[in-house]
Amino acid sequence: MEDPSLRAYLHDQICKDWPEYCGEIRLQVMNTPIFNAAMAPNGYVEVFSGLLLRVRDEDELAFVLGHEGGHFAENHQIERWQNFKTTANTIFALGLVIGGVGIYNGVDTSRLIDTVRFVGLAATFSYGRDQETEADRIGFQRATAQGFSPQAGAALWSRLIAEGKASDFANIRKADVRASIFATHPLDADRLAALKALAGTKPASGPDPASAHRLRAAIRPHLAAWLKDDLRRRDFGQTFLIIGNLEALGEDMGVLNFARGEVYRLRRLDGDVRLARDAYAAAAQYPDAPASVWRELGEMNRRLGEKPAALVAFRTYLENHPRRTILGLSRMPLRDLKDPTHDTLHPGWPAGHPVGPRGLRHHRPVAGGSLSRRKVSRLHPWP
């Protein structure tokens, strides 16, 4: 993703942990809604948006970047590549043997060959437990040497484990790793215990509140989009936990309450319409709420049968966003919400163009009061 200021901010953060490698580092932020970061042997660093949603402050960020620098400094990626070559040769040889046996006996062994290949690659594309322990230790030492909180790593990993347990999917709740069999950073109780033991070797110090605000300021331009991406995973239990952790800072409450409303709207369990309505109503009280909050608030009230409140919300949306009226509302069934004292829902809408059987007609007001026709496509509820 293109954001020079965010890349510069993250580059400065990793340089605090690894000043000797600062000139070699080239960093990119990836729009990927999972917790991960990676550092290649040539100094290329990828930081995933899902990680930036989950770290609370620069203390936790310093631990993660120090950890990745530990892999780089100890040549763990090169060791993995050497392991890959060995594993690939073994997989190839096993494939030939299994295939030959299948041909000789007239048996289809293709599925067995695929299984061997998959298991071999899964082992290749993950760090070993010893490498992870070493990277944790190095990252901890680097971060604490710069004055970052010793408790940051354990606090972060505790939340990640809690997030896994909050998942809507049983296989994730039971797993010790994140995302998939190819996850590069295993999470388990032993690793958390080791991080807590490391923290116990240093004087306790709380996180720097100012660093949390600096981190949030750096990611704020992307916060709504990243939450939208996270929702696409359809793991609502985890998304709720992410939103709750973000709310702890007390900032961006319009964006976060709107995201909470979107979770309820998409989850569609009993009672979620009312919960979504309440979340949208809370979001609407903040100036950073997305433009569509009034539209979604109106729709939830309409579903609840609260027509006066729905009409007020739709009118507020139209009044505040006149250039987006038809694009946002043309598909909504507004006929039953029509105020009998008005021909239209918008005070600037010309007479003779009322709400019809299919909702608002495909017109929109333009400069000078004239009307233009246009086809209307369904928009995503987030602007």
C-alpha positions as CSV (number, residue, x, y, z in Angstrom):
1,M,0.0,0.0,0.0
2,E,1.2,3.5,-0.7
3,D,1.6,5.6,2.4
4,P,5.1,7.2,2.7
5,S,4.4,8.7,6.1
6,L,3.4,5.3,7.6
7,R,6.3,3.5,6.0
8,A,8.7,6.2,7.4
9,Y,7.1,5.9,10.8
10,L,7.6,2.1,10.9
11,H,11.1,2.4,9.4
12,D,12.1,4.7,12.2
13,Q,10.6,2.2,14.7
14,I,12.6,-0.7,13.4
15,C,15.8,1.4,13.2
16,K,15.4,2.0,17.0
17,D,15.8,-1.7,17.6
18,W,18.4,-2.4,14.8
19,P,20.4,0.8,14.1
20,E,23.2,-1.2,12.5
21,Y,20.9,-2.5,9.8
22,C,18.9,0.7,9.3
23,G,20.5,1.5,5.9
24,E,19.7,-2.0,4.6
25,I,16.0,-2.0,5.5
26,R,13.3,-1.5,2.9
27,L,9.8,-1.7,4.4
28,Q,6.4,-2.2,2.9
29,V,3.0,-2.3,4.6
30,M,0.7,-5.0,3.2
31,N,-3.1,-4.8,3.2
32,T,-3.5,-8.3,4.7
33,P,-5.9,-8.7,7.7
34,I,-3.8,-11.2,9.7
35,F,-1.2,-10.7,12.3
36,N,2.2,-11.1,10.7
37,A,5.5,-9.4,9.8
38,A,8.5,-10.8,7.9
39,M,12.1,-9.8,7.2
40,A,13.9,-11.2,4.2
41,P,17.7,-11.9,4.1
42,N,18.2,-8.8,2.0
43,G,16.6,-6.5,4.5
44,Y,13.1,-6.3,2.9
45,V,10.5,-6.0,5.6
46,E,6.7,-6.7,5.3
47,V,4.4,-5.5,8.0
48,F,0.8,-6.7,7.7
49,S,-2.1,-4.4,8.4
50,G,-3.6,-7.0,10.7
51,L,-0.5,-6.6,12.9
52,L,-0.9,-2.9,13.1
53,L,-4.6,-3.3,14.1
54,R,-3.5,-5.5,17.0
55,V,-0.5,-3.8,18.6
56,R,-1.5,-1.3,21.2
57,D,1.6,0.9,21.4
58,E,5.2,1.4,20.3
59,D,6.3,-0.9,23.1
60,E,4.5,-3.9,21.5
61,L,5.5,-2.8,18.0
62,A,9.2,-2.7,19.1
63,F,9.0,-6.2,20.4
64,V,7.6,-7.5,17.1
65,L,10.1,-5.7,15.0
66,G,12.9,-6.7,17.3
67,H,11.7,-10.3,16.9
68,E,11.8,-10.1,13.1
69,G,15.2,-8.5,13.3
70,G,16.3,-11.4,15.4
71,H,15.4,-13.8,12.6
72,F,17.4,-11.6,10.2
73,A,20.4,-11.2,12.4
74,E,20.7,-15.0,13.1
75,N,20.1,-15.9,9.4
76,H,17.0,-17.9,10.2
77,Q,15.6,-17.3,6.7
78,I,18.7,-18.7,5.1
79,E,18.5,-21.8,7.3
80,R,14.9,-22.2,6.2
81,W,15.9,-22.0,2.6
82,Q,18.5,-24.7,3.1
83,N,15.9,-26.7,4.8
84,F,13.5,-26.1,1.9
85,K,16.1,-27.5,-0.6
86,T,16.6,-30.6,1.5
87,T,12.8,-31.1,2.0
88,A,12.1,-30.4,-1.7
89,N,14.5,-33.1,-2.7
90,T,13.0,-35.5,-0.2
91,I,9.5,-34.8,-1.4
92,F,10.5,-35.3,-5.0
93,A,12.2,-38.6,-4.3
94,L,9.2,-39.8,-2.2
95,G,6.9,-38.7,-5.0
96,L,8.8,-40.8,-7.5
97,V,8.8,-43.9,-5.3
98,I,5.0,-43.6,-4.5
99,G,4.2,-42.9,-8.1
100,G,6.3,-45.9,-9.2
101,V,4.6,-48.2,-6.7
102,G,1.2,-47.0,-7.9
103,I,2.0,-47.6,-11.5
104,Y,3.4,-51.1,-10.8
105,N,0.3,-52.0,-8.8
106,G,-2.2,-50.1,-11.0
107,V,-3.3,-47.9,-8.1
108,D,-3.9,-44.1,-8.2
109,T,-1.5,-42.7,-5.6
110,S,-1.9,-39.0,-6.6
111,R,-3.7,-38.0,-3.4
112,L,-0.9,-39.6,-1.3
113,I,1.7,-37.7,-3.3
114,D,-0.2,-34.5,-2.7
115,T,-0.4,-35.2,1.0
116,V,3.3,-35.8,1.3
117,R,4.0,-32.6,-0.6
118,F,1.6,-30.5,1.5
119,V,3.1,-31.8,4.8
120,G,6.6,-31.2,3.6
121,L,5.9,-27.6,2.5
122,A,4.1,-26.9,5.8
123,A,7.2,-27.9,7.7
124,T,9.4,-25.7,5.4
125,F,7.5,-22.5,5.6
126,S,7.5,-22.1,9.4
127,Y,10.2,-21.3,11.8
128,G,11.3,-24.0,14.2
129,R,10.5,-23.6,17.9
130,D,14.1,-23.0,18.8
131,Q,14.3,-20.2,16.2
132,E,11.2,-18.6,17.5
133,T,12.5,-18.8,21.1
134,E,15.8,-17.3,20.0
135,A,14.0,-14.5,18.0
136,D,11.8,-13.7,21.0
137,R,14.9,-13.4,23.3
138,I,16.7,-11.2,20.9
139,G,13.6,-9.0,20.2
140,F,13.1,-8.6,24.0
141,Q,16.7,-7.6,24.5
142,R,16.7,-5.1,21.7
143,A,13.4,-3.5,22.7
144,T,14.2,-3.2,26.4
145,A,17.6,-1.8,25.6
146,Q,15.8,1.1,24.0
147,G,13.6,1.6,27.0
148,F,10.5,-0.1,25.8
149,S,8.3,-2.0,28.3
150,P,9.6,-5.5,29.3
151,Q,6.0,-6.6,29.6
152,A,5.0,-5.7,26.1
153,G,5.7,-9.0,24.4
154,A,3.8,-11.1,26.9
155,A,0.9,-8.7,26.9
156,L,0.6,-8.8,23.1
157,W,0.9,-12.6,22.9
158,S,-1.7,-13.0,25.7
159,R,-4.2,-11.0,23.6
160,L,-3.4,-13.0,20.5
161,I,-4.1,-16.2,22.3
162,A,-7.3,-14.7,23.7
163,E,-8.3,-13.7,20.2
164,G,-7.8,-17.2,18.9
165,K,-10.0,-18.5,21.7
166,A,-12.7,-16.0,20.7
167,S,-12.9,-17.2,17.1
168,D,-16.2,-18.3,15.7
169,F,-14.4,-21.3,14.1
170,A,-13.6,-24.4,16.2
171,N,-10.4,-25.3,14.4
172,I,-8.9,-21.9,15.2
173,R,-10.0,-22.1,18.8
174,K,-8.2,-25.4,19.2
175,A,-5.1,-24.5,17.3
176,D,-1.8,-23.3,18.7
177,V,-1.0,-21.3,15.6
178,R,-2.6,-18.5,13.7
179,A,-4.1,-18.3,10.2
180,S,-3.1,-21.7,8.7
181,I,-0.8,-24.6,8.7
182,F,1.8,-22.3,7.1
183,A,1.7,-19.8,10.1
184,T,5.2,-18.7,10.8
185,H,4.7,-17.7,14.5
186,P,3.2,-20.4,16.7
187,L,1.3,-19.3,19.8
188,D,1.2,-21.6,22.8
189,A,1.3,-21.5,26.6
190,D,5.0,-22.5,26.7
191,R,6.0,-19.6,24.5
192,L,3.9,-17.2,26.6
193,A,5.4,-18.5,29.8
194,A,8.9,-17.9,28.3
195,L,8.0,-14.3,27.5
196,K,6.7,-13.7,31.0
197,A,9.9,-15.2,32.4
198,L,12.0,-12.8,30.3
199,A,9.9,-9.9,31.5
200,G,10.6,-11.0,35.1
201,T,14.3,-10.4,34.6
202,K,13.7,-6.7,34.2
203,P,12.2,-4.0,36.4
204,A,8.5,-3.7,35.7
205,S,7.5,-0.7,33.7
206,G,4.1,0.2,32.2
207,P,3.6,1.2,28.6
208,D,4.1,4.8,27.5
209,P,0.6,6.3,26.9
210,A,2.0,8.8,24.5
211,S,3.4,6.0,22.3
212,A,-0.1,4.5,21.9
213,H,-1.4,7.9,20.6
214,R,1.5,8.2,18.2
215,L,0.9,4.7,16.8
216,R,-2.9,5.4,16.4
217,A,-2.2,8.7,14.7
218,A,0.1,6.8,12.2
219,I,-2.6,4.2,11.3
220,R,-5.7,6.4,11.6
221,P,-6.0,7.2,7.9
222,H,-6.4,3.4,7.3
223,L,-8.3,2.3,10.4
224,A,-11.8,2.1,8.8
225,A,-10.5,0.3,5.7
226,W,-8.5,-2.2,7.7
227,L,-11.5,-3.0,9.9
228,K,-13.5,-3.5,6.8
229,D,-10.9,-5.9,5.5
230,D,-10.9,-7.7,8.8
231,L,-14.7,-8.1,8.6
232,R,-14.2,-10.0,5.3
233,R,-12.7,-12.8,7.3
234,R,-16.2,-13.4,8.8
235,D,-14.7,-14.3,12.1
236,F,-16.9,-12.0,14.2
237,G,-15.7,-13.2,17.6
238,Q,-12.2,-12.1,16.8
239,T,-13.3,-8.8,15.2
240,F,-15.3,-7.9,18.3
241,L,-12.1,-8.5,20.4
242,I,-10.0,-6.3,18.0
243,I,-12.5,-3.5,18.2
244,G,-12.6,-3.7,22.0
245,N,-8.9,-3.5,22.2
246,L,-8.8,-0.5,19.9
247,E,-11.6,1.2,22.0
248,A,-9.4,1.1,25.1
249,L,-7.5,4.1,23.9
250,G,-10.7,6.2,23.8
251,E,-10.0,7.5,20.3
252,D,-11.7,7.0,16.9
253,M,-15.0,6.1,18.6
254,G,-17.1,7.0,15.5
255,V,-15.1,4.6,13.3
256,L,-15.0,1.8,16.0
257,N,-18.7,2.0,16.9
258,F,-19.6,1.9,13.3
259,A,-17.4,-1.2,12.8
260,R,-19.2,-2.8,15.8
261,G,-22.5,-2.1,14.1
262,E,-21.2,-3.7,10.9
263,V,-20.3,-6.8,12.8
264,Y,-23.8,-7.1,14.2
265,R,-25.4,-6.3,10.8
266,L,-23.4,-9.0,9.0
267,R,-23.6,-11.6,11.8
268,R,-27.4,-11.6,11.7
269,L,-28.1,-13.5,14.9
270,D,-31.3,-12.9,17.0
271,G,-31.2,-9.5,18.4
272,D,-28.4,-8.3,16.2
273,V,-30.5,-5.7,14.4
274,R,-31.2,-3.9,17.6
275,L,-27.5,-4.2,18.7
276,A,-26.4,-2.9,15.3
277,R,-28.9,0.0,15.6
278,D,-27.5,0.9,19.0
279,A,-23.9,0.8,17.8
280,Y,-24.7,3.0,14.8
281,A,-26.5,5.4,17.1
282,A,-23.4,5.6,19.3
283,A,-21.2,6.1,16.3
284,A,-23.3,9.0,15.0
285,Q,-22.5,11.0,18.1
286,Y,-18.8,11.3,17.0
287,P,-17.5,13.5,14.2
288,D,-15.3,10.8,12.8
289,A,-18.2,8.4,12.1
290,P,-18.4,7.3,8.4
291,A,-20.8,9.2,6.1
292,S,-23.0,6.1,5.8
293,V,-23.7,5.8,9.5
294,W,-27.1,7.7,9.2
295,R,-28.1,5.5,6.3
296,E,-27.4,2.3,8.2
297,L,-29.0,3.7,11.3
298,G,-32.1,4.4,9.3
299,E,-32.2,0.9,7.8
300,M,-31.9,-0.7,11.2
301,N,-34.7,1.4,12.6
302,R,-36.8,0.5,9.6
303,R,-36.2,-3.2,10.2
304,L,-37.2,-2.7,13.8
305,G,-40.5,-1.0,12.8
306,E,-39.4,2.4,14.3
307,K,-40.5,4.5,11.3
308,P,-40.2,8.0,12.8
309,A,-36.6,7.3,13.9
310,A,-35.8,5.7,10.5
311,L,-37.2,8.7,8.7
312,V,-35.2,11.1,10.8
313,A,-32.0,9.1,10.1
314,F,-32.6,8.9,6.4
315,R,-33.3,12.6,6.2
316,T,-30.2,13.4,8.2
317,Y,-28.2,11.4,5.7
318,L,-29.8,13.2,2.8
319,E,-29.2,16.6,4.3
320,N,-25.6,16.0,5.2
321,H,-24.7,14.2,2.0
322,P,-26.9,15.5,-0.8
323,R,-24.6,14.5,-3.6
324,R,-24.8,10.8,-2.5
325,T,-28.5,10.6,-1.8
326,I,-29.7,8.4,-4.7
327,L,-26.6,6.4,-4.8
328,G,-27.1,5.5,-1.1
329,L,-30.9,5.2,-0.9
330,S,-32.3,4.2,-4.3
331,R,-32.4,0.5,-3.5
332,M,-34.0,1.0,0.0
333,P,-37.7,0.3,0.5
334,L,-38.7,3.8,1.7
335,R,-42.2,4.0,0.5
336,D,-43.6,3.0,3.9
337,L,-41.5,5.6,5.6
338,K,-42.8,8.5,3.5
339,D,-43.9,11.5,5.6
340,P,-47.5,12.2,4.5
341,T,-46.9,16.0,4.9
342,H,-44.1,15.9,2.3
343,D,-43.8,14.7,-1.3
344,T,-40.2,13.7,-0.8
345,L,-37.6,12.8,1.8
346,H,-35.2,15.6,1.0
347,P,-36.1,19.2,1.3
348,G,-34.3,20.0,-1.9
349,W,-36.0,17.3,-3.9
350,P,-38.3,18.8,-6.6
351,A,-42.0,18.2,-6.4
352,G,-43.3,15.5,-8.8
353,H,-40.5,13.1,-7.9
354,P,-41.9,11.4,-4.8
355,V,-41.0,8.1,-3.2
356,G,-42.5,5.5,-5.5
357,P,-43.2,1.7,-5.2
358,R,-39.5,0.9,-5.6
359,G,-38.2,3.6,-3.3
360,L,-36.5,6.8,-4.6
361,R,-36.4,7.2,-8.3
362,H,-33.0,7.1,-10.0
363,H,-32.5,10.8,-10.0
364,R,-30.3,13.1,-8.0
365,P,-30.2,16.9,-7.5
366,V,-27.5,18.7,-9.3
367,A,-26.3,22.3,-9.4
368,G,-29.0,24.7,-10.5
369,G,-31.8,22.4,-9.3
370,S,-31.9,20.3,-12.5
371,L,-32.1,16.6,-12.6
372,S,-30.0,14.0,-14.3
373,R,-30.8,10.3,-14.9
374,R,-28.3,7.7,-14.2
375,K,-28.1,4.0,-13.5
376,V,-27.5,3.2,-9.9
377,S,-25.3,0.4,-8.7
378,R,-25.4,-1.1,-5.3
379,L,-22.7,0.5,-3.1
380,H,-20.9,-1.1,-0.2
381,P,-22.2,0.3,3.0
382,W,-18.9,1.8,3.9
383,P,-17.9,4.9,2.0
